[in-house]
Structure formats: structure tokens, C-alpha cells
Amino acid sequence: MLTIQLFENSPIDSISYILANPQNQEALIIDPGTENDKRITDYLYDNNLDLKFIFLTHEHFDHILGVNFLRENFPNVKVISSHKTSERLPNPKKNLAIFHNQNKLVVDKSEIIVEEGYFKMIDYEFEIYNTPGHTDSSISLKIGDFFFSGDFLLQGTRIVTNLPTGSKKTYQQSIEKHKNMLQGVTIFPGHGEKYIFEDNKTI
């Protein structure tokens, strides 16, 4: 059965998730948001996990700060993202790092570009959903009744849509498009604790 381990990041309290397949010891990480995070490498080494993929829900600095460190420590790892996210990773203005005293944050483009649909990683079949609103590049990842939302869904807080490429109207369209699929699903958000999606409490 898939295992899930979360790590709270700093300086921004985003959340990273390590998903692992205990049968083949392969792992992926979603949105590594802490620079030089030895907690991640220690966890992977201690559990004999082979990091295969870094999945990025979008390009904001608090979700990508750990990418360079992981690429250095795991040279064979592949970064997965939408096309728009990949194009913005090397630009400190577009990944917003320049606005948070991280003006030298340059991340190379992704090795794998994905679109909405099914995608196999660590020997599991995942579903990728386009979930624009917070950014126009946002994607989310679903497996079974688990949904890794990035900043598309957060519990008890209004989604920020006034940053570059964000749109309140587009966000509402994304909610409307996906709300039936999400009903009763466990949300693993990019900030805060996991929760069960209930349409009337989420919008």
C-alpha cells in the first residue's frame, strides 16, 4: 500500500509529501519547499527509498525551494510539472522568489511535462488534473481517494488568486469542474492539515 510522509517547510509553512511504494522502494516527492532539507534525504536513506520523481503543483518558490538540493543528491531524479510551471522555474520574478529575498533562486526546467490525464509513477497509476486559479499553471495529483492539491484547495482559508497569473473567476471554474469528483475525497493541501472535501465548506 502507498505510504505518505509529510514535512512542513520553512521559511513558508508549505507542505511537502513523500509518496512511496513499499514493494519496489520507489518514491516521489510533491512540492519540496525547504532549501537543503536533510530531513528529506535522511528519510529517504533511512527507509532505503529510491527517489524517482519530483512532482510540482506550480512554480511558486515555497513549493520549489528544495528542487536544486534534491537534484544534486539524486542525479537521476526527474522533475514533473505543467509546461507553464517548467517555463517559469528559472525566473526568480516568475517563481516569486525575488519578492521574498530569494532573488537567486533559479531552478532548471522540468524533465517531464504533463497534461491532464493518467500518468504512471513508482508503479502506481495517478490522475493529473488541471486546477488553475491560484496560478494558471496549477495541477493536482489524485490516487484513489487521495488528492494532492497544492494551493488549489486549502482548509479554512480563502485561496489567493491575486498573484501573477491567478484568477478568482478561473478558480471558481476549477471548483465547479471538479467538485463532484472531489466529494468525500481526502485533500492533502499545499498548506495546513489534510481534510475531507465538502463542497459547501470549501468554496
Contacts in CASP RR format, 6 or more apart in sequence:
PFRMAT RR
TARGET T0000
AUTHOR 0000-0000-0000
METHOD contacts of the structure
MODEL  1
MLTIQLFENSPIDSISYILANPQNQEALIIDPGTENDKRITDYLYDNNLD
LKFIFLTHEHFDHILGVNFLRENFPNVKVISSHKTSERLPNPKKNLAIFH
NQNKLVVDKSEIIVEEGYFKMIDYEFEIYNTPGHTDSSISLKIGDFFFSG
DFLLQGTRIVTNLPTGSKKTYQQSIEKHKNMLQGVTIFPGHGEKYIFEDN
KTI
1 22 0 8 1.000
2 19 0 8 1.000
2 20 0 8 1.000
2 21 0 8 1.000
2 124 0 8 1.000
2 143 0 8 1.000
2 146 0 8 1.000
3 19 0 8 1.000
3 20 0 8 1.000
3 22 0 8 1.000
4 17 0 8 1.000
4 18 0 8 1.000
4 19 0 8 1.000
4 146 0 8 1.000
4 188 0 8 1.000
5 17 0 8 1.000
5 18 0 8 1.000
5 20 0 8 1.000
5 43 0 8 1.000
6 15 0 8 1.000
6 16 0 8 1.000
6 17 0 8 1.000
6 18 0 8 1.000
6 188 0 8 1.000
7 15 0 8 1.000
7 16 0 8 1.000
7 17 0 8 1.000
7 18 0 8 1.000
7 34 0 8 1.000
7 37 0 8 1.000
7 39 0 8 1.000
7 40 0 8 1.000
7 43 0 8 1.000
8 14 0 8 1.000
8 15 0 8 1.000
9 15 0 8 1.000
9 16 0 8 1.000
9 32 0 8 1.000
9 33 0 8 1.000
9 34 0 8 1.000
9 37 0 8 1.000
9 62 0 8 1.000
9 65 0 8 1.000
10 34 0 8 1.000
11 100 0 8 1.000
12 33 0 8 1.000
12 61 0 8 1.000
12 62 0 8 1.000
12 100 0 8 1.000
13 191 0 8 1.000
13 192 0 8 1.000
14 31 0 8 1.000
14 33 0 8 1.000
14 62 0 8 1.000
14 63 0 8 1.000
14 190 0 8 1.000
14 191 0 8 1.000
15 31 0 8 1.000
15 188 0 8 1.000
15 189 0 8 1.000
15 190 0 8 1.000
15 191 0 8 1.000
15 192 0 8 1.000
16 29 0 8 1.000
16 30 0 8 1.000
16 31 0 8 1.000
16 32 0 8 1.000
16 33 0 8 1.000
16 34 0 8 1.000
16 37 0 8 1.000
16 40 0 8 1.000
17 29 0 8 1.000
17 30 0 8 1.000
17 31 0 8 1.000
17 148 0 8 1.000
17 188 0 8 1.000
18 27 0 8 1.000
18 28 0 8 1.000
18 29 0 8 1.000
18 30 0 8 1.000
18 40 0 8 1.000
18 43 0 8 1.000
18 44 0 8 1.000
18 49 0 8 1.000
19 27 0 8 1.000
19 28 0 8 1.000
19 29 0 8 1.000
19 30 0 8 1.000
19 122 0 8 1.000
19 143 0 8 1.000
20 26 0 8 1.000
20 27 0 8 1.000
20 28 0 8 1.000
20 47 0 8 1.000
20 49 0 8 1.000
20 122 0 8 1.000
21 27 0 8 1.000
21 122 0 8 1.000
21 123 0 8 1.000
21 124 0 8 1.000
23 123 0 8 1.000
24 122 0 8 1.000
24 123 0 8 1.000
25 47 0 8 1.000
25 48 0 8 1.000
25 49 0 8 1.000
25 50 0 8 1.000
26 49 0 8 1.000
26 50 0 8 1.000
26 52 0 8 1.000
26 122 0 8 1.000
26 123 0 8 1.000
27 44 0 8 1.000
27 49 0 8 1.000
27 50 0 8 1.000
27 51 0 8 1.000
27 52 0 8 1.000
27 122 0 8 1.000
28 51 0 8 1.000
28 52 0 8 1.000
28 53 0 8 1.000
28 54 0 8 1.000
28 55 0 8 1.000
28 121 0 8 1.000
28 122 0 8 1.000
29 40 0 8 1.000
29 51 0 8 1.000
29 53 0 8 1.000
29 54 0 8 1.000
29 55 0 8 1.000
29 70 0 8 1.000
30 55 0 8 1.000
30 56 0 8 1.000
30 57 0 8 1.000
30 141 0 8 1.000
30 148 0 8 1.000
30 150 0 8 1.000
31 55 0 8 1.000
31 56 0 8 1.000
31 57 0 8 1.000
31 63 0 8 1.000
31 64 0 8 1.000
31 150 0 8 1.000
31 190 0 8 1.000
32 40 0 8 1.000
32 54 0 8 1.000
32 63 0 8 1.000
32 64 0 8 1.000
32 65 0 8 1.000
32 66 0 8 1.000
32 67 0 8 1.000
32 69 0 8 1.000
32 70 0 8 1.000
33 62 0 8 1.000
33 63 0 8 1.000
33 64 0 8 1.000
33 65 0 8 1.000
33 66 0 8 1.000
34 40 0 8 1.000
34 65 0 8 1.000
34 66 0 8 1.000
35 65 0 8 1.000
35 66 0 8 1.000
35 68 0 8 1.000
35 69 0 8 1.000
36 66 0 8 1.000
36 69 0 8 1.000
37 66 0 8 1.000
37 69 0 8 1.000
40 66 0 8 1.000
40 70 0 8 1.000
41 70 0 8 1.000
41 73 0 8 1.000
43 49 0 8 1.000
44 50 0 8 1.000
44 51 0 8 1.000
44 74 0 8 1.000
51 70 0 8 1.000
51 74 0 8 1.000
51 77 0 8 1.000
52 76 0 8 1.000
52 77 0 8 1.000
52 78 0 8 1.000
52 121 0 8 1.000
52 122 0 8 1.000
53 77 0 8 1.000
53 78 0 8 1.000
53 79 0 8 1.000
53 80 0 8 1.000
53 112 0 8 1.000
53 121 0 8 1.000
53 122 0 8 1.000
54 67 0 8 1.000
54 70 0 8 1.000
54 71 0 8 1.000
54 77 0 8 1.000
54 78 0 8 1.000
54 79 0 8 1.000
54 80 0 8 1.000
55 80 0 8 1.000
55 81 0 8 1.000
55 121 0 8 1.000
55 141 0 8 1.000
55 148 0 8 1.000
56 63 0 8 1.000
56 64 0 8 1.000
56 67 0 8 1.000
56 79 0 8 1.000
56 80 0 8 1.000
56 81 0 8 1.000
56 85 0 8 1.000
56 89 0 8 1.000
56 110 0 8 1.000
57 63 0 8 1.000
57 138 0 8 1.000
57 139 0 8 1.000
57 140 0 8 1.000
57 141 0 8 1.000
57 148 0 8 1.000
57 149 0 8 1.000
57 150 0 8 1.000
57 151 0 8 1.000
57 152 0 8 1.000
57 190 0 8 1.000
58 81 0 8 1.000
58 82 0 8 1.000
58 85 0 8 1.000
58 134 0 8 1.000
58 135 0 8 1.000
58 137 0 8 1.000
58 138 0 8 1.000
58 139 0 8 1.000
58 150 0 8 1.000
58 151 0 8 1.000
59 81 0 8 1.000
59 84 0 8 1.000
59 85 0 8 1.000
59 88 0 8 1.000
59 89 0 8 1.000
59 94 0 8 1.000
59 95 0 8 1.000
59 135 0 8 1.000
59 137 0 8 1.000
60 95 0 8 1.000
60 96 0 8 1.000
60 135 0 8 1.000
60 151 0 8 1.000
60 163 0 8 1.000
61 92 0 8 1.000
61 95 0 8 1.000
61 96 0 8 1.000
61 97 0 8 1.000
61 100 0 8 1.000
61 102 0 8 1.000
61 105 0 8 1.000
63 150 0 8 1.000
63 151 0 8 1.000
63 190 0 8 1.000
64 89 0 8 1.000
64 95 0 8 1.000
64 105 0 8 1.000
64 107 0 8 1.000
65 102 0 8 1.000
65 105 0 8 1.000
67 79 0 8 1.000
67 89 0 8 1.000
67 107 0 8 1.000
68 107 0 8 1.000
70 77 0 8 1.000
71 77 0 8 1.000
71 79 0 8 1.000
71 108 0 8 1.000
78 110 0 8 1.000
78 111 0 8 1.000
78 112 0 8 1.000
79 86 0 8 1.000
79 108 0 8 1.000
79 109 0 8 1.000
79 110 0 8 1.000
79 111 0 8 1.000
79 112 0 8 1.000
80 110 0 8 1.000
80 111 0 8 1.000
80 112 0 8 1.000
80 113 0 8 1.000
80 114 0 8 1.000
80 119 0 8 1.000
80 121 0 8 1.000
81 89 0 8 1.000
81 110 0 8 1.000
81 112 0 8 1.000
81 113 0 8 1.000
81 114 0 8 1.000
81 137 0 8 1.000
81 139 0 8 1.000
82 113 0 8 1.000
82 114 0 8 1.000
82 115 0 8 1.000
82 130 0 8 1.000
82 137 0 8 1.000
82 138 0 8 1.000
82 139 0 8 1.000
83 113 0 8 1.000
83 137 0 8 1.000
84 135 0 8 1.000
84 136 0 8 1.000
84 137 0 8 1.000
84 165 0 8 1.000
85 110 0 8 1.000
85 135 0 8 1.000
85 137 0 8 1.000
85 139 0 8 1.000
86 109 0 8 1.000
86 110 0 8 1.000
86 113 0 8 1.000
87 109 0 8 1.000
88 94 0 8 1.000
88 95 0 8 1.000
88 137 0 8 1.000
89 95 0 8 1.000
89 106 0 8 1.000
89 107 0 8 1.000
89 108 0 8 1.000
89 109 0 8 1.000
89 110 0 8 1.000
90 106 0 8 1.000
90 107 0 8 1.000
90 108 0 8 1.000
90 109 0 8 1.000
91 106 0 8 1.000
92 98 0 8 1.000
92 102 0 8 1.000
92 103 0 8 1.000
92 104 0 8 1.000
92 105 0 8 1.000
92 106 0 8 1.000
94 164 0 8 1.000
95 105 0 8 1.000
95 107 0 8 1.000
96 163 0 8 1.000
96 164 0 8 1.000
97 103 0 8 1.000
97 104 0 8 1.000
97 105 0 8 1.000
114 128 0 8 1.000
114 139 0 8 1.000
115 128 0 8 1.000
115 130 0 8 1.000
116 128 0 8 1.000
116 129 0 8 1.000
116 130 0 8 1.000
116 139 0 8 1.000
117 127 0 8 1.000
117 128 0 8 1.000
117 129 0 8 1.000
118 125 0 8 1.000
118 126 0 8 1.000
118 127 0 8 1.000
118 128 0 8 1.000
119 125 0 8 1.000
119 126 0 8 1.000
119 127 0 8 1.000
119 128 0 8 1.000
120 126 0 8 1.000
124 143 0 8 1.000
125 143 0 8 1.000
126 141 0 8 1.000
126 142 0 8 1.000
126 143 0 8 1.000
127 141 0 8 1.000
127 142 0 8 1.000
127 143 0 8 1.000
128 139 0 8 1.000
128 140 0 8 1.000
128 141 0 8 1.000
128 142 0 8 1.000
129 139 0 8 1.000
129 140 0 8 1.000
129 141 0 8 1.000
129 142 0 8 1.000
129 178 0 8 1.000
130 138 0 8 1.000
130 139 0 8 1.000
130 174 0 8 1.000
131 138 0 8 1.000
131 139 0 8 1.000
131 140 0 8 1.000
131 149 0 8 1.000
131 152 0 8 1.000
131 174 0 8 1.000
131 178 0 8 1.000
132 138 0 8 1.000
132 166 0 8 1.000
132 167 0 8 1.000
132 170 0 8 1.000
132 171 0 8 1.000
132 174 0 8 1.000
133 152 0 8 1.000
133 159 0 8 1.000
133 161 0 8 1.000
133 166 0 8 1.000
133 167 0 8 1.000
133 168 0 8 1.000
133 170 0 8 1.000
133 171 0 8 1.000
133 174 0 8 1.000
134 150 0 8 1.000
134 151 0 8 1.000
134 152 0 8 1.000
134 159 0 8 1.000
134 160 0 8 1.000
134 161 0 8 1.000
134 163 0 8 1.000
134 166 0 8 1.000
134 171 0 8 1.000
135 151 0 8 1.000
135 163 0 8 1.000
135 164 0 8 1.000
135 165 0 8 1.000
135 166 0 8 1.000
136 165 0 8 1.000
136 166 0 8 1.000
136 167 0 8 1.000
136 170 0 8 1.000
137 165 0 8 1.000
138 150 0 8 1.000
138 151 0 8 1.000
138 152 0 8 1.000
140 147 0 8 1.000
140 148 0 8 1.000
140 149 0 8 1.000
140 150 0 8 1.000
140 152 0 8 1.000
140 153 0 8 1.000
141 147 0 8 1.000
141 148 0 8 1.000
142 148 0 8 1.000
142 185 0 8 1.000
145 184 0 8 1.000
145 185 0 8 1.000
145 186 0 8 1.000
146 185 0 8 1.000
146 186 0 8 1.000
146 188 0 8 1.000
147 153 0 8 1.000
147 182 0 8 1.000
147 185 0 8 1.000
147 186 0 8 1.000
147 187 0 8 1.000
147 188 0 8 1.000
147 197 0 8 1.000
148 188 0 8 1.000
148 190 0 8 1.000
149 187 0 8 1.000
149 188 0 8 1.000
149 189 0 8 1.000
149 190 0 8 1.000
150 189 0 8 1.000
150 190 0 8 1.000
151 159 0 8 1.000
151 160 0 8 1.000
151 189 0 8 1.000
151 190 0 8 1.000
151 191 0 8 1.000
152 159 0 8 1.000
152 171 0 8 1.000
152 174 0 8 1.000
153 159 0 8 1.000
153 182 0 8 1.000
153 187 0 8 1.000
153 189 0 8 1.000
153 197 0 8 1.000
153 202 0 8 1.000
154 189 0 8 1.000
154 190 0 8 1.000
154 191 0 8 1.000
154 192 0 8 1.000
155 187 0 8 1.000
155 189 0 8 1.000
155 192 0 8 1.000
155 193 0 8 1.000
155 195 0 8 1.000
155 202 0 8 1.000
157 191 0 8 1.000
159 171 0 8 1.000
161 167 0 8 1.000
161 168 0 8 1.000
161 170 0 8 1.000
161 171 0 8 1.000
162 168 0 8 1.000
172 203 0 8 1.000
175 202 0 8 1.000
175 203 0 8 1.000
179 197 0 8 1.000
179 199 0 8 1.000
179 202 0 8 1.000
182 197 0 8 1.000
182 199 0 8 1.000
183 197 0 8 1.000
183 198 0 8 1.000
183 199 0 8 1.000
184 196 0 8 1.000
184 197 0 8 1.000
184 198 0 8 1.000
185 196 0 8 1.000
185 197 0 8 1.000
186 194 0 8 1.000
186 195 0 8 1.000
186 196 0 8 1.000
186 197 0 8 1.000
187 194 0 8 1.000
187 195 0 8 1.000
187 196 0 8 1.000
187 197 0 8 1.000
188 194 0 8 1.000
189 195 0 8 1.000
END
